[in-house]
Amino acid sequence: MNEKGKMGLHNVAIVGPYLSGKTTLLESLLFVTGAISRKGSVRDGNTVGDSSTEARDRHMSVEVNAASTEYNGVRFNFIDCPGSVEFAQETYNALMGVDAAIVVCEPTNDNSNESKLRLLTLAPIFKFLDDWEIPHLVFINKMDKGSSNFMDMLHALKSISSRPIVPHQYPITQGEQITGFIDLVSEQAYQYHTGAACDPIPFPEAFKEQEQAARTEMLEELANFDDRLLEELLEEINPPQEEIVQDMRLELGADLVVPVFFGVAEQDFGVRSLLKALLREAPTPETTAERRGVVLHADAPLAQVLKTYYTPQGGKLSLVRVWQGKLTDGIVLNGVRAGGIYRLIGQQTTSLTEVQAGDIVALSRLEGINTGDTLSSNSELASELPKAEHLDPVYALAITPEKRNDEVKLSGALSKLLEEDPALYWEQHGDTHEVILWGQGEIHLQVALDRLRRKYNLPMTTHLPQVPYKETIRKPISSVHGRYKHQSGGHGQFGDVYLEIKPLPRGKGFDFKETIVGGVVPKQYIPGVETGVREYLAHGPLGFPIVDVAVTLTNGSYHSVDSSEQAFKQAARIAMQTGIPQGEPTLLEPIVSIEVTTPNEFTSKVLQLVSGRRGQILGYEGRSDWQGWDNVTAYLPQAEMHSFIIELRSLTLGVGSFHWQYHHLQEVPEKLAERVCSTTNGNGNGNNHR
């Protein structure tokens, strides 16, 4: 409890690469604090952090999970974040509402370049934390598999962190086995015990030299931000423990240093010491609010949605960080009355009547409220809190309900799906008329499709999205004649036109004009000519829409009784059917511009990947805001985009990414065009050739 009698509070995210043991660490934290009586395991699919069916089926986290517990009179709200890069949006959204983050990683098993490269999977996480100045520490998990390389691990971490890496502990080992640790602040040694707290033991003199080197490194890094500590070190004065703890708390809270802890979460080794360090040194909600420019104890409530869930029992739940004021049962936020306030441990909920500023809770039935939204009792007065950057979609599937009658339900289900997962995006393509679901990768979309089936009873069939090919002509055609004459008793139909058809520069679209003189085609019939031309352009001789052509109506004739706008429309279509095949039709494909971000160790492989997919490399250069990383810019055919992200991640240990946007149309090479036309039969799906 603090001096005002209120329970202390820490909001901590658990982040790190896939398989580093984040969910296992959360399970251990909840177990040693008494929040759960028995630990689950990822293998058995019964952990708090993997509470969804989709997570348990895959033995991996696929969404943010929150769990609240108490330890030594302080409440901890832990948020377990997915490790797969395909669910990074979940992690980034949640990080916007925490006071600190624990970055979980595995030790390097050797000093090889390959082991060091594996640490690059941490780089995007460190980058995000540093960009937003979110205090964070490192927990090296699974130290039973690599404790002998602790100092090498520290140096490797320094290569990917823009903040100083500061050891907080030093491992005690027997052979290859870790048996305990030395706290570098107090210089007290401890021995691990399976299923119990560690015991203090006499200082192991065999580790004195290594411990002193690590402690000196810690103190020197802290002294870079504290002149008094620097003076003490220069005068060879051993600083008091309280001073070191205060420096660590201040510098961690300001995101100036990154303390490093370690352990074996599966055996609860190092977990209690991690908790105690969080109690002493992690920033409080007051510190975070001050950093964000929020007045914690203001009367008007201010909150932000970190995650949205749709639960089978409770309907919509919004996980929110309360930035200022307090929330009470039935409060109206942004014009919507909250159905209830709940504390979470995975999918278990505990009802609350009110919650104070700084806390993270779930609110029910906030309809129309989305992840990232700022909430206030007076939305006109609330300024928008910053949101995490929205990641561009990089992988797509065309989806169709297995049951035709389900098509009417699809739009509503997709809207709810996107509320839960803002990294998804869907569209009905204007050219191909397909419903296309976009996301961050193959697993990401499979999880989304599983949710459609399980939550909304909407099983889907999928296929690769069609490539929206176009076609155009290479040469002009003049005086193309089209005559429509039809007699069926009574008034007939008569329309007669001469057209001139010319190719336009790429990207100019379509242009129609007329040069009629003497009224040979009355003005009231000319719109029918343009309509007929446009209708024909929707489906050219190669089977695709025709673009970049100019059509001019130059001459014609009419009948005073039988002519009509409809007849001239038919005459124009006949002229186009005659003329366009004479203009050397050619296939066009969409080209996107991409900017690939990659560690420079992999730049050459990325260049080969782009070139091997018919890409045109425009150049590459180092990123000014990210040391050791390059940006590669290129043009790439959209037909080559489908599995591009899969290969890119495979080449770059999962950390390569890219932004893209449509840029222009370009002629398809002749042999490839023949293959596209023969395999697609004009339906636009040009991926079948791969």
Secondary structure, DSSP 8 states (H G I E B T S, - for coil): --TTS--EEEEEEEE-STTS-HHHHHHHHHHHTTS-SS---TTTT--STT-SHHHHHHTS--S-EEEEEEETTEEEEEEE---SGGGHHHHHHHHTT-SEEEEEE---SSS-HHHHHHGGGGHHHHHHHHHTT--EEEEE--GGGTGGGHHHHHHHHHTT-SS-EEE-EEEEEETTEEEEEEETTTTEEEEEETTEEEEEE---GGGHHHHHHHHHHHHHHHHTT-HHHHHHHHTT----HHHHHHHHHHHHHTT--EEEEE-BGGGTBTHHHHHHHHHHHS--HHHHHHHHT--TT-SS-EEEEEEEEEETTTEEEEEEEEEES-EETT-EETTEE---EEEEETTEEEEESEE-TT-EEEEE--TT--TT-EEESSTTT-------------EEEEEEESSGGGHHHHHHHHHHHHHH-TT-EEEE-TTT--EEEEESSHHHHHHHHHHHHHHH---EEEE------EEEESS-EEEEEEEEEE-SSSS-EEEEEEEEEEE--TT--EEEEE---TTSS-GGGHHHHHHHHHHHHTS-TTSS-B-SEEEEEEEEE--TTTB-HHHHHHHHHHHHHHHGGGG-EEEEEEEEEEEEEEEGGGHHHHHHHHHHTT-EEEEEEE-TTSTTEEEEEEEEEGGG-TTHHHHHHHHTTT--EEEEEEEEEEE--HHHHHHHHHHHTTSS-TTTT-
